[in-house]
């Protein structure tokens, strides 16, 4: 296959996004372009058309599994809104560096792991604004809640990558955790510099305290990703130090603890259900065997009652409708559909596109061309490819679907590490995607504030890119 043909669907998507077309339009046209590539490379015959239909169906099957998590995330977010309105708590308006660190590095990522959609950033912005911070500074700090997007929305991007590359999801999750650790420390320094710019004094004691807390979090992240399924890893990794640090910092009374537990009940129940259904082997085996759907022998199966999406939707439904009025179920379903259909459709289209490109062996052609040009150093392009995809698409799942197979082919000697590198690069730079930055600026009532946000993150982004490049270089040794 000619390199130009292999690159055609990807280039088409990038051009459409550059022309400000919607991600849904870009995904649909990209999938159609990929189908054309398959048809051309398979001989333009009836058999080629059958391959297009079969591989498109496989992509839709994988995409549907990811889209179900997207829908569940929206339902859970709406359920959280209703639960919070019926269980309000006292909000502290006093500025606290310790509380700010907790929100940026633990609370935001914890919430993002359940819902996706940048909801962790929305919550972080609300809390940070409540502390008296406004404008660009509030936006800059709230975006730190997006630093662990690989595990966002129950690690949907991780499972997309696993389905496309056939790398075990837990292996990809653990290697991603290892490679993201230096990036977390870069954002920790960014946090301190932002506070200093705000006129806050950064004492050695504060640096040691934050450094110790982040070290504990890094350890829990490594342990959780090594032994737990990706969809629950960040729940545990962030949840344990979150509770411990909150107890130490706030010294809450019994009544305060009870109130906080009640407000966090949806998260507690969801986390407990996911952990139990994955850690308790007899239950996990039973759930996998019931409602097991295997339409294609060479594509991941879908066990309805074992899937994270099932438990996410079940929890959302219970907490959204408990004690609700007669018209609430219809309203809840309508709001869920309105909020979820577009991102779910985008996810479906890009994963279908990825499956079609793999069937056309486009990743192999692109990877071979890059390796022919750069040799073993082709893997040095992985950070730029990943970060560029995350920056343009604003979605880790989409970035993974478009480029992970190509990046893995570039680094065949160490495919899992190379995939993890692309995963870290793509997810980290979704933090700075125009879609996310504009959304948070709009919520902060900061029209036109995007330029100031980018100026503030410019040096940090370059340092992150440099560290990722060093990690890529280590893979060539």
Buried (B, 14 or more C-beta within 10 A) or exposed (E): BEBEBBBBBBEBBBEBBEEEBEBBBBBBBBBBBBBBBBBBBBEEEEEBBEBBEEBBBBBBBBBBBBBBBBBBBBBBBBBBEBBEEEEEEEEEEEBEBBBBBBBBBBBBBBBBBBBBBBBBBBBBBBBBBBBEBEBBBBBBBBBBBBBBBBBBBBBBBBBBBBBBBEBEBBBBBBBBBBBBBBBBBBBBEBBBBBBEEEEBEBEEEBEEBBEEBBBBBBEBBBBBBBEBBBBBBBBBBBBBBBBBBBEEBBEEEEEEBEBBEEBBBBBBBBBBBBBEBBEEEEEBEEBBEEEEEEEBEEBBBBBEBBBBBBBBBBBBBEBBBEEBEEEBEEEBBEBBEEBBBEBBBBBBBBBBBBBBBBBBBBBBBBBBBBBEEEEEBBBBBBBBBBBBBBBBBBBBBBBBBBBBBBBBBBBEEBBBBBBBBBBBBBBBBBBBBBBBBBBBBEBBEBEEBBEBBEEBBEEBBEBBBEBBBEBBEEBBE
